[in-house]
Amino acid sequence: MIASSSTALSVNAVVFDAYGTLFDVHSVEATADRLFPSQGSALSKLWRTKQLEYSWLQSLMQSPSQRREDFAAVTAHALEFATAALGLTITAQARHRLLDAYLDLAPFPDAELALARLAPLPRLILSNGTRGMLEPLAAATGMARHLDAILSVEAAGIYKPSPRVYQLAVDHLGLHPAHVGFVSSNCWDAIGAKAFGFTSIWVNRAHAPVDRHGPAPDAVIDSLAELPALLGKT
């Protein structure tokens, strides 16, 4: 059963997904549209779709002879596919500009205030991104001052939604999973967190139906602005 945003949840720490939850991955669209007029939206959407798809496939394909590449490499591969699929010719300079845009993503307008209002609860990022991608982004956007830690899947050697990734937050916090609130705008991630045992909250900005491949999140909210009240931080 999915709780409404008016049903308070009790947690002792809050862990956030980064891409698509705190930071708008489609803010790269403006750069993409300057480089490829009228193609920015299509490129951004396909790039993101392939980025996630490749992360899942790389996790499944890992073996002694097939190493998992980091998220920076996955992001670059996904960009190469997306431009090829759309019939776009990308120069080395344009490629660098688009990949650099991931280090300067726009935070969602509701993100910083929500993080601030959740104090003094510990607030962490747990992301597929590398620390080299996440730390400059959090610093440049000012979000770092509201975060107690940034955790990367690199320490687990696999991508979400592997339980090994979610275990990183438990190990860092020293809390039972049920006492950790996990917040993601990616439904598959919120479901993975719930399957692991977290108190899971899905930020459903698009008002999409819930995915059916695992246990439903504990709560669904329309924006991060609703999160503090949901967690009893008014």
N, C-alpha and C positions, 0 to 999 in steps of 0.2 A: 504494500500500500504506500502511496506517495503522499507525504504530508503537504499541506498547504503552507504558503509562506507565513501564515499567521500562527502556525504551530511551532512553539519554541523548542529548540534542540539544545542539549547540554553537552558541551565539549570542553576540553582543557587546552586545546591548541587547534590552529587552523592551517591547513596545507593547501596551497593554491597551485593549480596548473598555470603555466605562463602564457603559452601561445594560444590566442583565441579567448583566453579568460581574463588575464590582466592586460595583455597587449594585443592590439588589433593586427592580425597577420595581413589583413587586406588593406592596411595603410600603405603597403607597397604598390598599390594600384596607381597612385599618383605618379610615382617614378616610372612605372611600366607604361603608363599612358603617354608620358612625355617621350619615351623611347620608341613606342609603337602606338601611334595615335589610333584611337578607337578600339584598341586591343587590350587595354589595361585590365579591365574587369575580367575578361575571359582568361587572360594569362594568369592573373592572381588566383582565380578559382581553380584552374587546372593545376597550377604549381602546388597549391596547398593540398589538393586531393592526392597528387602523386607523392608529395612529401610524406604524408601519413601512410599511404599504401606501401611505400618503400621501407618505412620503419618497421611495419608489421612483417613484411616479407623478409627483411634482413634478420629479424629475430627468429623467424621460422627456419631460415636457411643456415643458421650458424652450425658450423662443424669444424673439426680440426683443420680441414682444408679450405674452409670458407669463413673468413673473419667478418665480424660485424663492423661496418664503417660508422664513424661518428655522425652526429646530426648535421654538422656543417657540410660533410661530404654528401649525405643523403639529400640535403636541401639543394646542393649544386646539381646533383644528378636529376632531381625532379624539375629544376628549372630548364635543364637541357632538353628533357623530354617534352615539357610543355611548349617551349618555343618551336621545337621540331614538329609537334603535333598540330600547331597552329600555322605552320608554314612560315615562320618568322626567321629571318637571318640575324643572328645575334653576334655582335663583335665582342672581343675580349673586354673592351672598355665598358660596354653596356652590361655584360655579364657581371663585372666587378661592381658596377653601380647598383644592380639589383640585389646582389648578395650582401653588399654593404648596407642596404636598406633594412635588412634583418637585424642589424645592430642599432637601428634607430626607429624601431616600430613605435607607433603612437599608442600610449596607454588608453584604455577605454575611459571615458569621462567620469564614470562612477567608481573607478578602481582605487584611486589614492584616498579619497574620503572614506571609503569602506574599510580600507586597511587601517587608517588612522583611528577610526571609531572602534575597531576591534581590540585596541590596546586595553589592558596589558597582556592579553592572550598572546602566546608565542605565535608568530606568523612566518611561514616558510613558503618558499617555492620548491616544487618538485617537478622537474621538467625533462623532456627528451633532449633539450638543448644542452650543449656543452657549457662548462663554466666560462669559457672564452667568449661564448655568445651571450650568455645570460648576465654576467656581472657588468659588462659595459652598458648593456641595455638598461638594467635596473639603476645604474648610477646616472646615466644620461637623462633619464626620465624623472629622477628624484624619488623613485619608488623604493630605492635601497634603504632610505632612512626609516621606512615602515616595516622592514623585514629583518627577522632575526637570523635567517640562514637561507642560502640558496643551494639546493641539492640537485645534482645532475644524475641521470641514469648511467653516466659513465662509470660510476662507482659500482653499479650492479652488472654492467656488461651486457645489458639487454634493454630493449625499449618497453614502454608501457604497451599493453596493460599487464605485463608480467608481474606476478606477486613479488618477485625479487626487487622490483623497483619500489613498490609501496612499502616494503620492509625497511628501506633506507630511512624513511621518515620515522617509523616506529623505533628503530635503533637510535636515531638522533635524539628523539624526544624522550625515550624511556617510558612511553605510555602504552596502555592497552589500545589496540586499533579502534575499538568502539568509542574511546575518549578523544579521538582525533577527528576533526571535521575536515573532509576533503572536498574542495570546491573546483569544479571544472565546467567549462561551457561545451566540452566535448562529451556527448552522452556516452560513447563507448568507454571513455576514461572514467566517468562517474560510475558506470556499471562495474568496471574493473575494480575500482576502489571499494565499492559496496561488496563485491564478491570476496575481496581480501578481508573485509571486516570493518572498514572505516565507516563512520557516519558520513554518508555521501550526499552532496548537494550539487544539483545540476543547474547551471545558469542557462536557461533556455531562451536566449534572446530572440531566436527565430520562431518561437512557438511551434516547434516541430514535435511530432509524436515521439514517444519514448522508444528506444531500440528494444528489441525482444530477445537478445542473445544471452541475457543474464539477469540477475536480480535488479529490480528497479531502484533508483536512488531513494534515499530517505526523504528528500525534499526537492522541490523544483521551484526556482524563482525566476523572475523575468529579467532581473538585473542585479548587479552587486550592491546597489543601493538598498536592497531588501535584506542583505545578509546580516548586518549588525542586529537588527530587530529579531531576526530568526534565531540568532544565537544569544539573545537576551542582553544585547549591548545597545541600549537606547540612549 
